[in-house]
Structures are given as C-alpha cells and as structure tokens.
Amino acid sequence: MLSYVIRVTGTRERWTALEICKRLLCPRIRWYTAGSTDRLQDVLFDLCQRRHFILGDKLTATSLLRGFHSLGPLGIELKKNLINEWWSMVLLKREQVLAIDTLNHLSGESASSTKPLLRICPESWLELLQKRDLTKDQLVALLKEHVGELGALRQDLLYGGLLHYVSCLELVNRKLPFGIAEVGLVRERWLHSLGSVLQKHQFSQVPSRFSSDHQDNMSVIHYHFPWGKEPVESLCCMDEASLTQMHCGGSAKLHGRDGRKSVIPHVVWVSGDLDRGLLAYLSDALQLTENQLSRGKDQQRMVLKIHPSLAPIKVAVDLGKGPAVDLRLVCQGLSDELRESRISVWPGYLDTLQTPMEQLFTKYDEMGVMFTVLVSDITLENGLLQLRSRDTTIKETMHISKLRDFLLQYITATKKH
C-alpha cells in the first residue's frame, strides 16, 4: 500500500473531500464500445494469462479482487513501474512530502510493539494438535495462547502516517502543510495511493472509466471494469482529533506553523489498492480492433496500449532477413545500448524458433511492447533498421544511431501530456 497523507491546516483553507475530488476528477462515464462486457472480461483474463501478466489456472473477477493470484513477470514489471511513477509524482514533484516506512505488524495498541507477523505453518499446527487429546475448550485456550504471542497484520497505513507525524513535523521545521507517503503491505495485499495517478488520469486511455462517490468527508474513486464498478481508491478528510488521539499527553508537540499561527492540522488521507489499480490499467489498456490482415469473420486484433511510462517492455529487438550470426551481434550491441539508457528490451533475436513476422507483431502487441525493431541485412549495409509502432502499426525506417534518442524523447514527451 502506498499511502499519501497531506497535512492541511484548519485556518487558511478547509477543503471537504467533495471539493478536493471536484478539483481532481471529472466523473463522466462512458462504456466500452468493442463487444459485450462478458466478451471483454474473457478476453482480458485470457490475455493476462497467455502473456503472463497474472498467473493462475482460472481467473475470475472475485479471485483477482481478493488477491488470490500471483503476478507473472510482465505483471511484476508493470507493478514496479506504477510504484516508481507514484513515488516520482508524490515525492519528487511536490514540496515537503516525506517518505516513511513502518512495520507491517504495527498495531494501534502499542507503538513500541515488536511482535512478529502472524505466520501459521499447517504442518506444525497439525503436529502440535495430534500430540494432544484436547477438548474444545482446551483447543481454544491453546490457540489463544499461541496466537496471542504473535502480532496481527495491520489493516491500513494511516496509523504509521499519524505515528510519524511528530518526527516529520520537526524535520520540516514545523511548517505546514506537508505530506507523508508510504508503501506497505496490508492484510496480505499491497495497497497504495493512486491519487496523483488515477485522479489525473495521466496514464489512462479512457479517463471516463473512473468515477467518484462522495459522502460527508469520505470519497471513493471507482473504476468501471467489464464486470462492474469496483473501488480502487479512497480519500478521507479528518480533523485534528486524529492526531490528538494518537499522541496522548499534551498537544504542544503537535502544533505546526501556518503562517504566523500555531495550529494542529487537519489530515487528508488518500489510500488505494495497488493490485486493483494495476488491474484497472490492464483493463483500460486493452483495445480490440479489426484485423485487416485476416479474412476470417470475427477476427480482432488485441493490443495492450499501456502508457509508455508503465509499459513493462519498451522495445523488442528482432531479426529480419540476413545472416543470422551477424544480425544477432548487431541486435546484442543495440540491446546493450538501450539497456544502458534504462530502456527495457525484449531480446526476440535470441529465439531460435522461426515465427512469421505478423505473429511476432501480434505477440508483442498483446505484451504491450511499444516498438518492435527489426534488424536485417540492410542494417549491415547502411545502418538502417525498421521500427514498428504498437499503437499505429506504422513501420518506418530509421538509422540505428538515432534509435536510442528517439525512444528517450518519445517516453519523455508522453510524461508531459
């Protein structure tokens, strides 16, 4: 969970959750136009399995939302990119936002608790119970004895943010407002604040699939999946009581400077589910278009138009026609150059199986690969290679020396929009 806690003073401005969301969201809703919702759900689940974004024999909306499946290699990379972009937006592009890290098992009962997380080994428990002939009451007492010695996994990240408030306040010389951000595990799920990501729709193909509901000082942001609307983020506005209840025994240490006034600030807490956010971006990126190369009926081209900043793989380097050994050496050198610039590369040239070019393009489109580079005998002659775009399917010729700068400029430009 990434949690973003913004300290807002109660003297200069008092924003309600509704006012904040009005500034951040445009809650218009449009629905999918390609096929039925059931069809889109099946296509999404099938694609996530085949291209190893999500692992599991059978994917369902319930199992995904409850975190019953593991991420595959591409899903892990997408998740990492999403977290990195969140950290960049929250910490690097904002003033006075501080990163914290609290223990997963930290509870509201004791700030100094050092109990380990509750971990139960089925074999150990079975062995323990088989050695004893216990009545029901004795069994309950035994469980309480052992479980009571262990710490429980926290329910949210708010406690850690409130706990670190005093130290963070001192670090910023008691100047208000300031923010606190954290990534953490909550109830066996990674959660985070997608406030600066989802609310601005910076990485969305269809921003209108996001909507918000407002009640009093609580707002919930939803994403409209093919199977229905699901919450992905919540925003809560709290008064100074949230801090005074956490830090008992005098409020002097809680006061910060709001201009010339000394006040205990209000708290705006944004918290979101990273797994659902990741699933939302996969659903958002999936597009079905007619395959003009296929003469069959109901043949559609599936493509994951993942935002360049989030795409697990930016470019695939593959072989065209020409001497295989020489072309592989060129591909290797090109791949090394791109990786040195922190551009993720899929080494298609290492595959020894001969695959038709259009099948390769289909594979890379479904993996969300932004560009496919084809190195051929022409590259050996004059340095020219073929560059194919995932989003437009247009193929253009480019000199090998210009590829890295083109990709870097492209990715940088997309972050500004």
C-alpha positions as MATLAB code, in Angstrom:
seq = 'MLSYVIRVTGTRERWTALEICKRLLCPRIRWYTAGSTDRLQDVLFDLCQRRHFILGDKLTATSLLRGFHSLGPLGIELKKNLINEWWSMVLLKREQVLAIDTLNHLSGESASSTKPLLRICPESWLELLQKRDLTKDQLVALLKEHVGELGALRQDLLYGGLLHYVSCLELVNRKLPFGIAEVGLVRERWLHSLGSVLQKHQFSQVPSRFSSDHQDNMSVIHYHFPWGKEPVESLCCMDEASLTQMHCGGSAKLHGRDGRKSVIPHVVWVSGDLDRGLLAYLSDALQLTENQLSRGKDQQRMVLKIHPSLAPIKVAVDLGKGPAVDLRLVCQGLSDELRESRISVWPGYLDTLQTPMEQLFTKYDEMGVMFTVLVSDITLENGLLQLRSRDTTIKETMHISKLRDFLLQYITATKKH';
ca = [
       0.000    0.000    0.000;
       1.234    3.406   -0.878;
      -0.454    5.901    1.349;
      -0.310    9.628    0.890;
      -1.211   11.765    3.886;
      -1.458   15.509    3.303;
      -1.463   17.850    6.267;
      -3.958   20.674    5.718;
      -4.298   23.402    8.322;
      -7.710   24.262    9.599;
      -7.181   28.023    9.451;
      -6.161   29.039    5.962;
      -8.181   26.558    3.884;
     -10.711   23.904    4.764;
     -11.440   21.622    1.852;
     -14.022   18.885    2.100;
     -13.464   15.569    0.382;
     -16.055   16.588   -2.206;
     -14.241   19.836   -3.030;
     -10.910   18.034   -3.354;
     -12.335   15.428   -5.712;
     -14.053   18.103   -7.789;
     -10.639   19.639   -8.329;
      -9.105   16.298   -9.291;
     -11.831   14.373  -11.077;
     -14.207   14.716  -13.959;
     -16.678   11.935  -13.109;
     -18.021   11.299  -16.582;
     -18.692    7.696  -17.532;
     -18.511    6.072  -20.941;
     -18.624    2.360  -21.522;
     -16.756    0.035  -23.817;
     -17.697    0.084  -27.468;
     -15.996   -3.095  -28.684;
     -18.096   -6.156  -27.944;
     -20.078   -7.120  -24.880;
     -18.790   -6.761  -21.345;
     -18.670  -10.551  -20.902;
     -16.605  -10.846  -24.051;
     -14.179   -8.170  -22.861;
     -13.815   -9.837  -19.488;
     -12.972  -13.191  -21.082;
     -10.527  -11.560  -23.486;
      -8.830   -9.646  -20.659;
      -8.422  -12.725  -18.457;
      -7.186  -14.856  -21.346;
      -4.668  -12.224  -22.398;
      -3.345  -11.753  -18.857;
      -2.770  -15.498  -18.597;
      -1.261  -16.106  -22.032;
       1.151  -13.194  -21.776;
       1.981  -13.901  -18.127;
       0.791  -10.711  -16.529;
      -1.129  -12.791  -13.977;
      -0.542  -16.430  -13.038;
      -3.287  -18.929  -12.275;
      -5.291  -21.742  -13.859;
      -8.594  -19.884  -13.850;
      -9.005  -16.161  -13.390;
     -12.240  -14.694  -12.108;
     -13.165  -11.201  -11.019;
     -13.629  -12.393   -7.425;
     -10.276  -14.172   -7.218;
      -8.423  -11.223   -8.736;
     -10.032   -8.657   -6.472;
      -9.243  -10.746   -3.398;
      -5.620  -11.218   -4.401;
      -5.787  -14.998   -4.875;
      -3.420  -14.946   -7.863;
       0.248  -14.114   -8.276;
       1.687  -11.739  -10.829;
       3.743  -13.046  -13.703;
       6.973  -11.450  -14.989;
       5.215   -8.759  -17.041;
       2.753   -8.032  -14.246;
       5.569   -7.596  -11.752;
       7.357   -5.176  -14.062;
       4.136   -3.216  -14.628;
       3.586   -3.041  -10.876;
       7.130   -1.819  -10.306;
       6.729    0.902  -12.927;
       3.432    2.005  -11.379;
       5.035    2.314   -7.945;
       8.029    4.187   -9.371;
       5.784    6.665  -11.152;
       3.770    7.171   -7.983;
       6.893    7.884   -5.931;
       8.109   10.297   -8.593;
       4.847   12.232   -8.645;
       4.331   12.316   -4.897;
       7.873   12.911   -3.665;
       9.981   14.366   -6.471;
       7.406   16.723   -7.948;
       5.947   18.078   -4.713;
       7.396   20.128   -1.921;
       7.655   18.864    1.646;
       6.475   15.305    1.064;
       8.414   12.821    3.180;
       8.745    9.062    2.736;
       8.281    6.757    5.724;
       8.406    3.009    6.319;
       6.539    1.414    9.209;
       6.415   -2.209   10.326;
       3.808   -4.397    8.677;
       2.617   -5.696   12.037;
       2.425   -2.313   13.750;
      -0.869   -2.020   15.624;
      -2.730    0.852   17.181;
      -2.476   -0.658   20.639;
       1.258   -0.322   21.112;
       3.610    1.842   19.101;
       6.603    0.009   20.522;
       5.312   -3.471   19.731;
       7.934   -5.769   18.257;
       5.771   -8.849   17.854;
       6.352  -10.839   14.659;
       3.722  -11.214   11.984;
       1.199  -13.995   12.394;
       2.529  -16.891   10.347;
       0.974  -20.320   10.687;
       2.653  -23.417    9.329;
      -0.071  -26.052    8.793;
       2.325  -28.959    9.402;
       3.495  -27.546   12.731;
      -0.043  -26.927   13.962;
      -1.143  -30.394   12.858;
       1.777  -31.992   14.659;
       1.034  -29.968   17.782;
      -2.641  -30.913   17.833;
      -2.082  -34.607   17.094;
       0.171  -34.978   20.114;
      -2.569  -33.846   22.451;
      -6.029  -35.145   23.198;
      -7.772  -31.826   23.680;
     -11.296  -30.864   24.429;
     -12.899  -27.959   22.604;
     -12.215  -25.536   25.445;
      -8.607  -26.706   25.732;
      -8.139  -26.263   21.992;
      -9.478  -22.703   22.154;
      -7.171  -21.925   25.067;
      -4.177  -23.352   23.193;
      -4.908  -21.269   20.122;
      -5.292  -18.109   22.194;
      -2.012  -18.852   23.934;
      -0.021  -19.202   20.733;
      -1.805  -16.629   18.612;
      -1.720  -14.086   21.434;
       2.061  -14.109   21.287;
       2.055  -13.025   17.668;
       1.332   -9.674   16.074;
      -1.516   -9.171   13.622;
      -1.040   -7.689   10.169;
      -2.156   -4.049   10.080;
      -5.397   -3.071    8.390;
      -4.205    0.188    6.813;
      -1.283    2.604    6.648;
      -2.949    5.514    8.390;
      -1.585    4.514   11.782;
       2.013    4.681   10.552;
       1.474    8.089    8.998;
      -0.018    9.500   12.182;
       2.712    7.888   14.257;
       5.486    9.529   12.205;
       3.773   12.909   12.232;
       5.798   14.418   15.080;
       9.210   13.449   13.674;
       8.230   14.648   10.190;
       6.896   17.912   11.623;
      10.240   18.553   13.299;
      12.099   17.715   10.079;
      10.227   20.413    8.122;
      10.767   22.921   10.941;
       7.069   22.752   11.868;
       5.986   24.422    8.617;
       2.538   23.462    7.342;
       1.273   21.910    5.177;
       3.441   18.861    4.411;
       2.879   15.292    3.263;
       3.811   11.767    4.272;
       3.959    8.876    1.782;
       4.416    5.151    2.328;
       4.375    1.836    0.503;
       3.290   -1.113    2.597;
       1.633   -4.484    2.933;
      -1.843   -4.551    4.414;
      -3.768   -7.733    5.069;
      -1.630   -9.614    2.560;
      -2.286   -7.072   -0.188;
      -0.138   -4.245   -1.422;
      -2.056   -1.009   -1.297;
      -1.073    2.436   -2.352;
      -2.420    5.856   -3.058;
      -3.177    6.314   -6.712;
      -4.309    9.864   -6.087;
      -1.742   11.549   -8.286;
      -2.030    8.770  -10.872;
      -5.670    7.755  -11.179;
      -7.285   11.081  -10.368;
      -5.338   12.917  -13.039;
      -5.854   10.039  -15.485;
      -2.332   10.663  -16.726;
      -1.828    7.044  -17.792;
      -5.395    6.252  -18.833;
      -6.661    5.606  -22.338;
     -10.256    6.297  -21.256;
     -10.339    8.559  -18.168;
     -14.124    8.419  -18.043;
     -13.961    4.839  -16.751;
     -13.052    6.411  -13.415;
     -15.775    7.903  -11.273;
     -16.191    9.041   -7.688;
     -18.810    8.834   -4.957;
     -18.923   11.384   -2.150;
     -20.395   11.031    1.329;
     -19.689   13.589    4.026;
     -15.878   13.683    4.396;
     -15.252   10.436    2.533;
     -14.830    9.990   -1.210;
     -14.294    6.739   -3.075;
     -12.862    6.515   -6.576;
     -14.116    3.612   -8.679;
     -13.010    2.026  -11.914;
     -15.589    0.535  -14.269;
     -14.313   -2.943  -15.094;
     -16.064   -5.144  -17.664;
     -17.795   -6.963  -14.784;
     -18.826   -3.828  -12.928;
     -17.727   -0.897  -10.797;
     -15.057   -1.552   -8.156;
     -13.383    0.818   -5.648;
      -9.697    1.476   -6.260;
      -9.008    4.438   -4.009;
     -10.463    6.290   -1.043;
      -9.990    9.816    0.237;
     -10.863   10.839    3.774;
     -10.726   14.228    5.478;
     -10.167   14.181    9.249;
      -9.935   16.934   11.823;
      -7.235   17.414   14.464;
      -8.743   14.663   16.639;
      -6.972   12.047   14.528;
      -3.635   13.372   15.802;
      -4.601   14.214   19.377;
      -5.986   10.715   19.915;
      -2.805    9.143   18.552;
      -0.411   11.299   20.590;
      -1.825   11.495   24.090;
      -0.269   13.500   26.895;
      -0.095   17.053   25.648;
      -0.744   18.659   22.274;
       2.130   21.160   22.217;
       4.300   18.833   20.131;
       1.541   18.560   17.512;
       1.359   22.254   16.681;
       2.734   23.454   13.382;
       3.210   26.880   11.839;
       0.552   28.055    9.425;
       1.926   31.440    8.548;
       2.052   33.232   11.894;
      -0.458   30.948   13.558;
       0.262   27.799   15.542;
      -2.306   25.066   14.886;
      -2.862   21.321   14.956;
      -3.519   20.473   11.295;
      -6.317   18.540    9.696;
      -5.439   15.403    7.742;
      -6.339   14.361    4.207;
      -5.648   10.656    3.822;
      -5.569    9.036    0.387;
      -5.293    5.269    0.182;
      -5.670    2.925   -2.750;
      -5.343   -0.711   -3.726;
      -2.299   -1.229   -5.932;
      -3.445   -4.621   -7.215;
      -6.773   -3.186   -8.324;
      -5.016   -0.181   -9.782;
      -2.785   -2.476  -11.820;
      -5.815   -4.464  -12.980;
      -7.564   -1.219  -13.890;
      -4.674   -0.149  -16.106;
      -4.603   -3.534  -17.825;
      -8.340   -3.320  -18.463;
      -8.002    0.288  -19.584;
      -5.142   -0.525  -21.977;
      -6.896   -3.436  -23.709;
      -8.233   -2.451  -27.104;
      -9.897   -4.613  -29.720;
      -9.709   -3.529  -33.336;
     -10.448   -5.248  -36.607;
      -7.573   -7.254  -38.005;
      -7.301   -6.078  -41.582;
      -4.892   -8.884  -42.444;
      -7.385  -11.606  -41.507;
     -10.115  -12.686  -43.913;
     -11.975  -14.700  -41.311;
     -15.048  -13.500  -39.520;
     -14.880  -12.053  -36.023;
     -11.109  -11.722  -36.191;
      -9.914   -8.920  -33.961;
      -6.512   -7.507  -33.159;
      -5.856   -7.388  -29.437;
      -3.395   -4.814  -28.201;
      -2.417   -3.553  -24.750;
      -1.863    0.156  -25.230;
      -0.164    0.587  -21.884;
       1.180    4.066  -21.246;
       4.902    4.334  -22.166;
       5.827    5.148  -18.570;
       4.152    1.969  -17.329;
       4.817   -0.437  -20.204;
       6.820   -3.422  -18.874;
       8.800   -3.611  -22.113;
       9.536   -0.552  -24.218;
      11.059   -2.179  -27.294;
      11.521   -5.651  -28.785;
      14.611   -6.269  -30.890;
      14.183   -8.995  -33.502;
      15.725  -10.361  -36.681;
      14.734   -9.706  -40.263;
      16.293  -11.319  -43.311;
      20.043  -11.691  -43.409;
      22.979  -13.664  -41.984;
      21.774  -14.788  -38.541;
      25.129  -14.657  -36.766;
      25.999  -11.133  -37.898;
      22.486   -9.835  -37.211;
      22.476  -11.271  -33.687;
      25.719   -9.425  -32.935;
      24.123   -6.166  -34.075;
      20.990   -6.905  -32.023;
      23.092   -7.646  -28.968;
      25.020   -4.379  -29.266;
      21.814   -2.410  -29.825;
      20.083   -4.060  -26.856;
      23.043   -3.305  -24.577;
      22.993    0.336  -25.639;
      19.274    0.670  -24.884;
      19.552   -1.044  -21.508;
      22.360    1.313  -20.506;
      19.834    4.116  -21.017;
      17.358    2.235  -18.771;
      15.103    1.254  -21.673;
      13.673   -2.227  -21.156;
      14.318   -4.565  -24.099;
      12.782   -7.876  -25.130;
      15.516   -9.937  -26.882;
      13.425  -11.560  -29.571;
      16.571  -12.226  -31.604;
      17.566  -14.943  -29.113;
      14.546  -17.084  -30.053;
      15.695  -19.944  -32.284;
      12.171  -20.784  -33.489;
      11.160  -19.282  -36.809;
       7.970  -17.267  -36.346;
       6.079  -15.378  -39.072;
       6.520  -11.646  -38.684;
       2.828  -10.883  -38.223;
       2.625  -13.433  -35.406;
       5.548  -11.702  -33.733;
       3.778   -8.360  -34.010;
       0.623   -9.898  -32.514;
       2.620  -11.320  -29.615;
       4.368   -8.027  -28.878;
       1.110   -6.057  -29.158;
      -0.502   -8.312  -26.563;
       2.539   -7.919  -24.305;
       2.179   -4.142  -24.508;
       5.567   -3.674  -26.192;
       5.679   -0.121  -27.537;
       8.010   -0.610  -30.502;
       9.425   -3.520  -32.468;
      12.848   -3.102  -34.076;
      13.800   -5.321  -36.997;
      17.490   -5.664  -37.856;
      18.180   -7.051  -41.340;
      20.884   -7.279  -43.982;
      20.087   -3.657  -44.877;
      21.226   -2.709  -41.376;
      24.583   -4.353  -42.088;
      24.907   -2.414  -45.332;
      23.912    1.115  -44.367;
      22.773    1.077  -40.716;
      19.045    1.340  -41.454;
      16.521   -0.669  -39.462;
      12.745   -0.961  -39.402;
      10.753    0.421  -36.469;
       7.137   -0.623  -35.955;
       4.779    1.193  -33.589;
       2.403   -0.786  -31.378;
      -0.230    1.947  -31.339;
      -0.316    2.811  -35.035;
       1.177   -0.368  -36.618;
       3.093    2.018  -38.903;
       6.552    0.838  -39.948;
       9.250    3.379  -40.606;
      12.917    3.274  -41.475;
      15.405    4.746  -39.044;
      19.166    4.807  -38.713;
      20.414    2.643  -35.891;
      22.340    5.555  -34.356;
      19.125    7.542  -33.815;
      17.028    4.835  -32.169;
      18.034    5.427  -28.540;
      17.490    9.194  -28.675;
      14.138    8.695  -30.402;
      12.908    6.320  -27.691;
      14.106    8.540  -24.850;
      12.458   11.604  -26.366;
       9.246    9.689  -27.005;
       8.965    8.418  -23.434;
       9.835   11.833  -22.004;
       7.272   13.569  -24.195;
       4.468   11.237  -23.138;
       5.083   12.073  -19.473;
       4.332   15.737  -20.141;
       0.842   15.125  -21.500;
];
